[in-house]
């Protein structure tokens, strides 16, 4: 029997192009899960040069690692800095068409 060696899957190793990174972040954003979003930003940061990203985001490398860690709780300003440094912008848009206001018969 042949010995099989398993390695832990690391998403960062598979994010090679800007198109792959954009598609990954777009798919994660559809889930509307802040924990998943931070994990995805961590993956993208590791796929790129994390030291350069920290400089671009005007954060220390340690601060960036802390913000993107599973226990991190970065401020919105920090998340925005990271997104900008990665070349993305945060956009708020309606999930569905706006609801039509209900009327109460003219009262």
Beta strands, then each sheet from edge to edge (+ up, - down):
end
